[in-house]
Amino acid sequence: MKNKTIWSNRFKYKTSQSFQKIGSSIHIDKRLYEQDIAASIVHTQMLMKQKIIKSEDGNKIINGLKKIKAQIDKGNFEFKEKYEDIHLNIEKALFEIIGPSAGFLHTARSRNDQVVTDFKLWIKQASNVILKDISVVMKNLIKKAEKNTDTVMPGLTHLKNAQPISFAHYLLSYYEMLKRDKIRFENNLNLLDECPLGSAALSGTSYKIDRTYTAKKLGFKKPTDNSMDSISDRDFAIDFLYAAAICAMHLSRLAEDFIIYNSDAFNLISFKDSMLTGSSIMPQKKNPDPAEMIRGKVGINYGKLNAMLTIMKGLPMSYFKDMQDDKGLVFDGYDALKDTLTMSAELISAVNANKINMLFMANQGYTTATDFADYLVKNKNLSFRESYAISAKLVNYAEKNKKMLSELNLEEIKKFYKDLDKSVLKVFDVKNSMNMKKSHGGTSVINVKSMIKKYKREIK
C-alpha cells in the first residue's frame, strides 16, 4: 500500500495523469500543515481517551506527527503530488515513520470533516493576524492626526471645495472605517467558533467519540450541531473574503485620496522618498506607486470573493470536489490584504501635509458660504432657506468681482443684508469655520482632540 492511493483496491485503473495533476491540491493546502497536524493530534488523544484505539498506537501516532511537523518546519519534508493533498501526504509519511499503527489515525473521521476543521483553524489564525495589522494602520492614523488637529484643509464633495475641515478629522474618518473592519473580522471569529471534527463524511460516526473534548482542545467554543452542514459549510470562508474585500476597499479609497492630494493639480500632501518611485525616462518624476498598488490590490480581493460565491451558489448539500479551490482563494485574499495593510501603514507614516497649500485651497471655492447662512439664522432670526438665498447672492457677487469671501469688506456684505456689524467678518475665516463645527462628530479642534483621546484608549 506504500505507493498506492487509499482507495486503490476499489478501482481497476490508475488515475489519469492529467486529472492527478489538476486534482492535486498539495501545492496550495500544504499551507495547512500546522493545523492538520494539530487537529490529528487532538483527534488521536480523543480516540485514546474514549478507548477507541490503544494508547500504544495513539502515542506512536502523536510522536510520529510531531516528527513530521519538525521536518516540515525545517524544510526537510517532501510533498508529493501523487498523494493529492496535505492530509494524505502526512498520513503516508506517518506510515513510513511508525508503520501499521498509522492506520488507526483516520478512525472516526473523514477528509471532509478533517479539511473543514483545518481550514477553520487557519482562518481563525489568519483573522487574528489581520486584526493586529489593522490596528497598526489605525494607530498610524492616530499619530498622524495628532500632529494635524489644527491643520485646515478643504473638505470636498464631488471633488469640489465644500467646507473647511481639519486634516486630522479627515484622517480619522478612515479610523472609523477600519474600526468597522475589525468588528467584521471579530464577528466572523464568533460565527466560525464551532468544531466540525467528528462529523465524518456527512452523517456522523457510530464510534463513541467525544466531540466536545475535541472542540475544546482545538480552541473552539463547541462542536457543530449538524454533520451535513458541518462538512458542506464554507460560510466562514466567504465571510473572511467579504471582510477582506471591504477592508481592502476602504484602504483603496484612502490610497485614491492620497494619489489625488499628492498630484501636482492639488499638491496638498507629499510623501517621504521611501514611498515613491521614479520614471525610466523622465528624471523629474516622483510617483506614489505604493498608493497605486494599494488601490489596485482590491481587485484581487473582489475577485476571490466573487469566485468563492460562484463556486458555492449551485452546490447541493454535502461535500463536492468543487470546494477544493476554496483554500487557494482564501489564501490569495489573505495575502493581498496583508500586503495592502502593510503598505498602508507605511504610507500613512510617510505622508506630510502641505499646510500652506491646504490653507490656501480651503479659502478657494467660497467654502464659508454655509457659515454665513448659519450666522443669519442664529443672529437674525431668518429661516435657513432665506439665509441660503442671501448667501448665494453674496457668493455670486464675490465670484463676479473675483474675490474670496474673506476678502469682502463689511460694506460689500451689507449690500445683501443691511443689519450687520463687523462681527460677521469672522464667519468667513476658514479656521473659525472649522472650529465652529462642535456638534458630536464634527471637525472642530476640540472635538478632534477629544476623539483622539477616545481612540487611544480603545486601540490599546
Secondary structure, DSSP 8 states (H G I E B T S, - for coil): -TTS-TTGGG-SS---HHHHHHH--HHHHGGGHHHHHHHHHHHHHHHHHTTSS-HHHHHHHHHHHHHHHHHHHTT-----GGG-SHHHHHHHHHHHHHGGGGGGTTTT--HHHHHHHHHHHHHHHHHHHHHHHHHHHHHHHHHHHHT-TT-EEEEEETTEEEEEEEHHHHHHHHHHHHHHHHHHHHHHHHHT-EE-TT-TTTT--SS---HHHHHHHTT-SEE-S-HHHHHH--HHHHHHHHHHHHHHHHHHHHHHHHHHHHSTTT--EEE-GGG-B--SS-TT--B-HHHHHHHHHHHHHHHHHHHHHHHHHT--SS--GGGGGHHHHHHHHHHHHHHHHHHHHHHHHHEEE-HHHHHHHHTTT-TTHHHHHHHHHHHH---HHHHHHHHHHHHHHHHHTT--GGG--HHHHTTT-SS--GGGGGGG-HHHHHHH--STT---HHHHHHHHHHHHHHH-
